[in-house]
Amino acid sequence: MIEEVLSKVLKKISSSKSVNKNNTEYGLLFEVINLIIHFDKSLSPKLLDDVSKILVVFITSSQANIRYLGLEAMCRLAIKQNMSMHLEKILPNLDDKDISIRRRALDLLYLICNHENVSKIVA
């Protein structure tokens, strides 16, 4: 039952591409994402895939706060799931003017680094 509710919230909020979303919608969305990450193995893998896709959209956002929160949530997700397929979307955050975004991107790269992608990360 919780899976159904979480899925509905993800679809309802993530379907809107409006830049002018209010803080309540983002707050709710990030809490749902954190809950899905917390219950990862007991929920369907599709929910984790949906969360991963939403977080990729967030880390490429033009708003610095959304990028930071997306990177932070992606760090929590990277501990439980392989996120190296999103490397090309993560790397541009290393050049951000905001030091906190650069640090969070570096933390995420550390978490996803393995023998297959180390040359891309270091280069």
Secondary structure by P-SEA (a helix, b strand, c coil): caaaaaaaaaaaaaccccccccaaaaaaaaaaaaaaaaacccccaaaaaaaaaaaaaaaacccaaaaaaaaaaaaaaaaccccccaaaaaaaacccccaaaaaaaaaaaaaaccccccccccc
